[in-house]
Amino acid sequence: MDEKDYLLLQYLHKEQNLTKAAERLYMTQPALTYRLRQIEKEFKIEIFSKSGKNSKMTPAGEHLVEYANRALIDLRRTKEYIQNMGSEVTGSLKIGVNSHFGLYNLPAILQYYLTKYPRVQLNVDTGFSTEIMDLLMDGQIDVAIVRGDYNWPDQKYLLSEENVCIIANHPIELEQLPGMSMINRKEPKVLLKYKTIPYNPYDQSIEYWWNERFVKPPQVSMQVDSYETCREMVKKGLGYSIIPGVFVKDSDDLYASPLIFKNGQEMKRRTWMYYRESSITLATVSAFIHYIRKTFC
């Protein structure tokens, strides 16, 4: 197998569909199918099985994908080590960030980084934090910048933290909450289908805070897809919400109270940079991590 075969297996595993994998590789489906059959012949296994309309990768295929992932990482490190034997940093940098950080922080960071290292090829993904953590777990990105205290076993660096608040357009007492309408921000269901991370730490913390105080569950009257929508609904008097304090401005004229656990600790929502220690051997990744740590120290 060569590099293109490794990518073929990687995309086939991700898409679980021959046509979509072929599109990602800019090749025809017959050409992809032919190469897949050659790999199966070489290893004397079935990689991708089809039963009616359903297709899936076999256990042997899954094992081969793991090998392909490792081989791609090793090949990339070898290429970039050789490229960076000189003084100039070259190669690729693959990062993933949550949407809020991507909007307000990332543009200036990348502008500086590319000005200093113009020969670096950037690959950037933005989205929900759970989605970005999935990419990091799968080895598809080098660095993840996300909100949430994920159980990541390798390296991490705290960038910032903010209070989580109950907001309403009038003063309220905590005892009133179970009888009031709650406006809740919920992750799209499509993310739950593909998540490697089995839980959202932010949602889990709110659930723990609630269960410390109340027997009845909250009366969720609205499920929306953004904290900004939560805030605007609350401003119109349609209920209360629990959102990170960064989304509340003085000009919103809202009553905001920090969430405090019974032990007196305030609930915080933290933004972390997660990465693998082994990735620091890549000059492109090392330079990016160094700059982020310097910026947010």
N, C-alpha and C positions, 0 to 999 in steps of 0.2 A: 504494500500500500504506500501511497505518497500523500503529500499534504492535502491535495484535493479530495482524496478518499477519506481522510480524517474529517474534513469539513462536511463531506457528503453524509457521513454517519452522524455527525453532530446535528446538522440541520434536520435530518430524517428523524432523529430522536426528539428534537424540539417540536417539529410540526406534526409528526405522526401521520404524514400524508406525502405521497410521492410527488404529486403535482406541485404542492407548495414548496417542498424541499428543492425541487428542480428550479423553481422560480428564484429562490434565494441564491442558487448557484449559477444563475444565468445559463442554464442548459435545458435541453428538451427532456421531457419525461422518458421517452424511449432510450435516450443516451444515459440518463441516470439509472434506469432499470437495468440496462446492459452492464454498466459498471458494477452495480449492486450484485448482479448474478455472478460476475467474475470474482468478487470478493468472497461470496458464499462458496463458490467452487474452490477457491484457494484454501479456505478454512474448513471446508466440508461441513458447513452448518447452514441453517436457515436464519436469516437476520430479520426479515420483515415478513410477517404472515398476514394473510387476508382471508377473512371469513365473511362472505356476503358483502355488506357495505362497510363492515368494520375492519380496520387495519390496526395492527400494533406490532411493536418490536418484541422479539422473542427474548427470553433470558440470556441466551448466548449472544444475541445482538446487543443487549444492554451491557454485557461484560466487554464487548468489543468497543462500544462507545466510550466506556471508562478509559480503555487503553488509548483510544483516539484523542480524548481530552488531554491526557498526560503527555502524549506525543506532541500535540500542538503547542502545549506550554513549553516543553523542553526545546522544541525547534525554534520557537520565538525567542526564548532566552539565549540560545546559542547565536542566533542571527544578531540580536541586539548587543550581546557582549562583544562580538566581533566588530560591529559597527561603531561601538563606543570605546574601542581601544584607543581612538584619538581623543582629542580634548572636547569635541562638540557632541552634545547629547542628541541622538537620533533614535528613531524607532517609533513605536506606537504607544499610546496611552488610552486605556479603556476605563471610563469612569461612569458611575451611575449616581444620580442625586434625586432627592425628593423634589416635587414640583415647586414648592415654596422657595427652597434654596436655589433651585435652578433659575427662578425668576429674579430674585433679589440679590443674590450673591455671586452666582457662577459666571455671568458675563464678564465682570471686571477681573475675576480670577483668571479666566481663560485668556483674556486680552493680555494680561501681564505675562502669563506663562508662555504664550506663543510668541510674544515679542522677544522674550529671553531665549526661547528654544524654538526657532522657526522651522526646524527640520523634523519636528515631532508631528506624527499623524494622530489626530484626535478622533476618538469614537465616544460619543456621549449619549447616554440614555437618561431621560427624566420620567418620573411617574410616581406612583404611590410607594411609600417606604417598603412595604411588604414585597412589592414587585421588584424593587431594586435589590433587596436582600436575596431574593430568589436568584437573580443574575449573579450575585457574588458567590452564593453557595454553589452554583453550577460552574463557576470558573469563567464566566463570560465577561466579567469586568475585573479590573485590578483593584479599584477603590470604590467604596460605597459611602455616600454621605446621606444619612437618613435621620428621621426623627423616631426615637423609641429605644428603649433599653432591651435590645435583642440579645439572646443568649448566644453570642458569637464567641467561638473558642479561641480565636487568634487575636491579632492586635487591634486596638481601638484607641481613639483619642477624643476626648470631650471638647466640642466646639462651643456650645452655648446651652443655656437652659432657661426655661420660662415657667411662670406659674400657670396652672390650669384653673380656670375660673367658672363659677356659675354666673350667668348673666341674665338680667331681666330688665324690663323698662320701668320697674317700680320696686321699692324695697320689699324683700320677702324674707321669711324665716325658714330655716332648714326644715322644720316640722311640717311646713306646708307642701313640700315638694311632691310627696306621693299622690297628692290630690290635684296636682297641676299638670297641664299639658307640657310635654317635653318635646323639643325639636332636636333630633339626633342626627349627627353626621355619620354615615355608614359607608364602608368600603363597597364598591360594586361587587355583585355576586360573582362576576366572571373571574375576579382575582382569586376567590376562595377555591376555585376549581384547580388552579395551577400552583398554589402556594406550596413551597417547600417548608417555609416557616409556619408552624401549625397554629399560631395565635398572633394577635395584635397586642403588644404589651401596653399600649395606651388604653385600649378598650378594657383590657384585663384590670388595669389599675382603677379605672372608674367603677367597674363592677365591684371590685373589692371595697372601695370607699362607700359605695351605696349599701352593700350588704352589712357593713359595720353598723349602719344606722337604722335601716328600714327592713321590715319583713316583706312588705308588698313591693312588687317590681314597679319601675317608673311607668307612667302613662305616656307612652310614646305616641304622639299624634301625627308626627311628620318624620320621614326618613329622607334626608337630602344628601347631596354628594359633595358638599363643600362647607367649610366653616364660615365662609363669607355669606352663604345663603342662610345658615343658622342665625348669624348676627342680624341680617336684614329682617328675617321673620320675627325675631325677638323685638326689634325696634318698632314693629307694627303691633306689638302687644299680642302676638299669637301663641305665646308660651315662653318658657325659659329654655336655656341651653347650657351645656357644659363644653367649653372650648378653650384652646390655648390662649393665654393672655395677649400674645402677639397680634391676634386678630381683632383686638378691641382697642379703639382709639378714643382719646378724650372727647373728640368731636362727636362721637356716637351718642353721647348723653345716656349711657346705660349704667345700671348698678351692677358692679362686678365684685364678687367675693371669691378669694382663693379657696380651693379645696384643701382641707386640712384633715389628715387622718387622726384617729383617736389618740395616737401616741404623740400628737403635736407636730408631726412632720408635714410640711406643705407638699402637695403633689406637684411634681415638676415634669415638664416634657423636655427631654434633652435631645440635642442634635449631636450625633456621633459621626466620626469618620472610622469606618471599619476596613481592614485590609489584612492580607496575609503577610507574615514576616518574610516568607520566601520571595514575595514580589519586590522587596526592596533591592534585590540583586539587579533588577531592571533599572537602568539609569533614569528612564523617563518617569517611572513610578516614584523612585526615590526623590527626584527633584520636585515632583508635585506634592508629595507628602511633606517634605521639608518646608515648602512654601506655605502650605495650609497651616501647619503647626506654628510657623512663625507669625502668620496673620492672625490666628485666633488664640495666641498664647495669653 
